[in-house]
Amino acid sequence: MRARNERNSQIRMSSALWNAVGDIGRELGYSDARGRHSAVIREMLAATAAEWMHSPYICRSAQHTVYIAKTGDIFYRHVQVLKLNSIRERLPAFIEMKPEKREYYHRKHREIHPRVDEHTWFLNCWLLNYFAAWNGRKDADDLESFQNPLSSHIDTFGTNYKSADLPVRTVAGRVLTREVVIGLRDYVQWKEPNSSLFDYIAIPIDIPTHELDLYVILDQDLFKMSSVVPDELANMSLEFRNRESARFESKEVALYPETTIYEQHGRAPDDAGADEMLHKVRRLRQRIRSILSERTTTGDLVSTCADMSGIEDSLVLPQNFLFYWLKWPIPHLGIEACVRWEKPYRPSWTDEGGLAFREKEQ
């Protein structure tokens, strides 16, 4: 018989988590109450340790900034500090439209410009896309350090999604910083019959991650055609989903004291945190303007692959806005952190394909 080589340890946990572990043990068929908890804890720790040790790379910190402009356009930047667990020739990066908006774009294409090639239609929905990687750790707010990337790329072919395979050619143990910046035209979801009340932005947690920061800022002028008094707009809120778009019943998935989240929501200009949110929008504007003047590692000028006028029209500082700030020390792998907000009334489309806001129907 093989000798057992184990170390005894004491793990302190909240009673709620202890009870949850016991319930999982019963679900898995452990009948011995004395060993049920330790068996489940060992299995879970082993699985998590394997993810952190053997994932090709892990995320030491991640900062996501989302700005929803009054035009309905959305701008998004995320910066991840990655530690490589294995040799990497290339570093992938990927961003995709949510299913609800893909269906909306398809429908509007059929209604407005059926004669226009749908591939071209979808390409025009992207205001900007940019992917880059640097050696070493970068602070997302230290914009001066984001120069001379190891590799950068623009995807000029993607329609429903944009992606890059960034050459990095580095060994295990190295730290890289990955940045993704995108802008999408008319990406909010509008109030329509038989549709849900809320729109959302989803941040997928696809690799082991530590220190997640998520900032979402929404210009209240997006609701200027609504009869709702600004003070009566619902605050932005958090929900969780998995990649199959199944929603969890509540936020309890992240409310155990061992993985406590910090969340702050409110509105400008009076609520605490509003100044920090405005600072994030300024930083986002500065970074996008800097990117537009750069060239990729293949020599392409970013501004020639972006809608400069559309970006300038949309990316303005908001006077009044809703905001949400999430800090999560150890986010759960395989989950989507979704920040949602009330849908505004949708615009009507002119025959020329532009947008004209429509008054709410009485």
C-alpha positions, -999 to 999 in steps of 0.1 A, spaced: 0 0 0 13 34 -9 22 56 21 2 88 23 23 119 22 2 147 35 5 177 58 -21 187 83 -33 223 81 -60 244 96 -81 266 73 -104 292 87 -135 299 68 -169 315 73 -197 293 84 -216 300 52 -186 286 31 -182 257 55 -219 247 50 -216 252 12 -185 229 11 -205 203 30 -234 205 6 -211 200 -23 -196 170 -6 -230 154 -3 -238 162 -39 -206 144 -49 -215 114 -29 -192 117 2 -212 99 29 -187 102 58 -195 135 75 -161 135 93 -141 135 61 -165 151 37 -152 187 41 -115 178 39 -120 157 8 -139 185 -10 -114 211 1 -84 190 -11 -100 185 -45 -109 221 -49 -75 234 -38 -58 209 -61 -79 220 -91 -73 257 -84 -35 252 -79 -33 233 -112 -50 262 -129 -26 287 -115 5 266 -120 -2 251 -154 -23 277 -172 -1 290 -201 -2 324 -184 -20 340 -154 -32 375 -148 -15 393 -119 -38 423 -123 -65 435 -147 -81 470 -151 -112 473 -174 -126 508 -183 -159 510 -201 -174 543 -213 -210 544 -227 -213 577 -247 -245 597 -251 -246 586 -288 -249 550 -278 -213 542 -288 -192 523 -264 -154 525 -258 -135 499 -238 -100 495 -227 -85 467 -207 -49 463 -194 -37 430 -180 -4 422 -164 4 386 -173 29 361 -159 39 334 -184 40 298 -171 54 285 -203 73 296 -234 52 318 -257 59 326 -293 26 345 -296 1 361 -272 -36 359 -283 -61 387 -277 -98 386 -285 -129 407 -282 -164 399 -294 -199 414 -297 -225 402 -274 -252 380 -291 -280 404 -285 -262 432 -304 -251 410 -332 -288 401 -338 -296 439 -337 -270 447 -363 -282 419 -386 -317 432 -383 -308 468 -390 -288 458 -420 -318 440 -435 -341 469 -427 -319 498 -438 -292 488 -462 -300 453 -476 -280 462 -508 -249 469 -488 -226 439 -483 -232 427 -447 -195 422 -441 -189 459 -449 -219 468 -427 -204 450 -397 -169 464 -403 -184 500 -402 -198 492 -367 -163 492 -353 -149 527 -346 -116 514 -334 -97 482 -325 -62 480 -312 -42 452 -295 -7 455 -281 18 438 -257 48 451 -237 76 435 -218 72 440 -180 45 454 -158 26 485 -168 4 507 -147 -28 513 -167 -29 549 -156 7 556 -164 0 565 -200 36 577 -207 49 541 -202 27 528 -230 52 535 -258 72 512 -281 52 481 -277 68 447 -282 40 440 -307 8 458 -318 -20 449 -343 -53 461 -358 -78 436 -371 -92 449 -404 -111 417 -412 -132 407 -382 -169 415 -382 -186 399 -351 -153 398 -332 -117 412 -334 -86 393 -325 -48 394 -327 -20 369 -323 8 391 -310 44 380 -315 62 380 -282 88 352 -283 96 350 -247 103 324 -220 84 311 -190 86 333 -159 85 366 -178 59 393 -172 40 409 -201 14 436 -202 -15 432 -227 -37 460 -238 -70 459 -258 -88 491 -269 -120 491 -289 -148 514 -299 -182 502 -312 -208 523 -329 -244 523 -316 -236 494 -293 -261 500 -265 -293 480 -266 -325 501 -269 -359 496 -254 -380 476 -277 -412 456 -274 -408 422 -258 -372 428 -248 -355 428 -215 -354 460 -194 -316 460 -189 -285 463 -211 -251 451 -199 -214 448 -205 -198 414 -198 -162 409 -186 -152 373 -191 -127 358 -166 -110 332 -189 -77 328 -172 -67 327 -135 -68 363 -123 -58 384 -93 -69 420 -86 -97 427 -110 -108 464 -113 -138 473 -134 -150 509 -141 -182 515 -161 -193 551 -168 -225 560 -186 -233 595 -199 -268 603 -187 -275 623 -219 -281 588 -234 -316 591 -217 -324 626 -229 -353 614 -250 -368 596 -221 -395 610 -199 -377 595 -168 -364 621 -144 -326 617 -142 -327 611 -104 -352 583 -110 -329 563 -132 -319 530 -117 -284 527 -104 -260 505 -124 -257 470 -108 -238 438 -109 -248 403 -120 -229 372 -129 -232 348 -158 -213 319 -173 -202 317 -209 -234 299 -219 -253 331 -209 -269 314 -179 -274 339 -151 -266 331 -115 -295 337 -91 -278 364 -71 -244 379 -63 -239 353 -36 -214 337 -59 -189 364 -48 -202 373 -14 -183 348 8 -159 368 31 -130 348 17 -135 364 -18 -153 396 -8 -159 420 -36 -159 458 -33 -185 477 -53 -194 513 -55 -221 529 -77 -237 563 -80 -240 593 -102 -222 625 -109 -217 651 -96 -226 645 -60 -218 609 -52 -185 597 -38 -163 582 -65 -176 605 -93 -142 623 -95 -124 590 -99 -147 579 -127 -143 612 -146 -105 607 -142 -109 573 -159 -128 588 -188 -101 614 -193 -74 587 -192 -94 567 -218 -96 598 -241 -59 605 -238 -50 569 -245 -72 566 -276 -59 599 -290 -23 586 -285 -31 553 -301 -46 570 -332 -13 587 -338 7 555 -336 17 528 -361 14 490 -356 45 468 -357 36 461 -394 37 499 -401 0 505 -404 -12 539 -391 -39 533 -366 -59 564 -376 -63 551 -412 -82 521 -398 -104 540 -374 -134 563 -377 -117 595 -365 -148 618 -368 -170 592 -351 -146 589 -322 -143 627 -318 -181 631 -318 -187 604 -292 -157 605 -269 -166 637 -250 -165 643 -213 -199 637 -197 -215 664 -175 -237 640 -156 -232 602 -156 -240 570 -138 -210 548 -127 -201 515 -113 -168 504 -98 -160 468 -89 -128 455 -71 -125 417 -69 -93 403 -54 -98 368 -67 -125 365 -94 -138 331 -102 -125 315 -133 -150 308 -160 -174 335 -149 -186 367 -165 -189 398 -144 -217 418 -159 -226 455 -151 -261 463 -162 -281 495 -167 -316 505 -177 -322 506 -215 -329 540 -231 -355 545 -258 -340 535 -291 -333 558 -320 -350 556 -353 -328 552 -384 -331 576 -413 -332 565 -449 -296 577 -452 -285 553 -425 -278 579 -398 -294 582 -364 -322 605 -355 -336 603 -320 -373 596 -317 -396 609 -290 -410 583 -267 -444 571 -281 -473 581 -259 
